């Protein structure tokens, strides 16, 4: 009995820790693993030199350090802010974000670190390059998770409970849940027994031509696409829905969106690293 209670407490604690993470740890690992499959030999060798680990291994590093001394300013880097000058959906033009808020966002930092590494990684210390790669691995994952895109809500009453971190009200097996929690635990909701390799087999299904199309543009363009997925996901899983009772068609749509966003994040991460470390 004590063992059962201890196991239950461990599971509860793990879910509590996961709730602060986009995709949860497993989702970030899957994205890192997908990206690893699409690195050039040169990029893979360079990444291994600086990281001493795989991309999948380092995928949650940024979450593990976000509240530590020297890293607290990175909290906003986990969020993709859909700001109005890009007019991602055309529905949210009333939002006003200060320039300094935009500079904190995932899209801004991804473009910044991409350019810095592309032009100057040879002049940087190994530890600086290492950390910038770690940031890129995690930020690409976060920005492609619908729960980590912040959009304004003033003119959309349906979304009035969607805060900057998308704590949209849902249920799971009758208990209070949130939109953010749903995405944190999406791997357990959809395929709780799958291994990383099984997730990769399902998500990583695009042809070279399709992958090239996915990687066009920069992080701002990629955020535009994810913002549209956020709005679409509200229609698949409306407010107050019990996620455990989704219809087969809605669960299929949520599953396909999950595969797509994981694949896009992995492809675009590989694209950036291949560009940085090309010979």
C-alpha positions, 0 to 999 in steps of 0.5 A: 500500500505504501509503495502504491501511495509513493508511486502516486505521489511521484507521478503527481509530482512529475506532472506538476513539474511538467506543467511549466513546460511547453510540450512537457519534457517528452515533447521537447525530446521528440523535437530534438530527436527529429532535428537530429535526423536532419542535420548534415554530417558537418552540423552534427559533428559541430553540435556534438563538439559543443554540446557533448550530447544529442539535441534530444538530451539538451532539449529541456536544458532551458527549462531546467535553468530558467529560474536560476541566477543569471538566467531569470531574464530568459523567461520571456524567451519561451513565448512567441508574441504575435505582435500587430505589425506582422498581422498574423491572423488579421483578427487581433490588430488592437494589441499593442506590445512595447518594442522591449517586449518584442525583443524578449520573445522567442521569435526575436531571439531565434533570429538573433542567435541564428545570425550571431552563430552564423556570422561569428561562432568561430570567435565565440568561446565554446561555452557561449556557442554551447548555450546559444545552441541549447537556447535554440533547441528549446525556443524552437520547440516552445514557439511551435507549441500552441500554448506558448504563443501569446495573442491578444484577446480583447475582441474575441469573447470566446477566448477571454480566459486566454492569458499571455500564457494561454491558461484557457479553461478545459477539463480532463476526466472531469477535473479542472485543466487548462489549455497550457496543461493539455499541451504540456501533457499532450504525449500522455494524452495521445500516445502514453506508451509510445517511445521517442522513435515511434513519435518520430516515425509518425511525425517525421513524414515530410518529403525533402521538398516539403521540408524545404518549404516548411523552412522558408522565411525566418522565425517571425514567419514561422510564428505566423503559422503557429498563431493560426494553429492556436486559433484553429486549436480553440475550435478543435478543443473549445472552452470547457471541453473535457479533453478525455471525451473528444470525438474521434474526429477532433482527437484526430485533428489534435493528433495531426496538429501535434505531429505537424508542430513537432515536425516543423519545430524539428525541421526548422531547428535542423535548418538553422543548425545546418546553416550555422555550421555549413562548410 
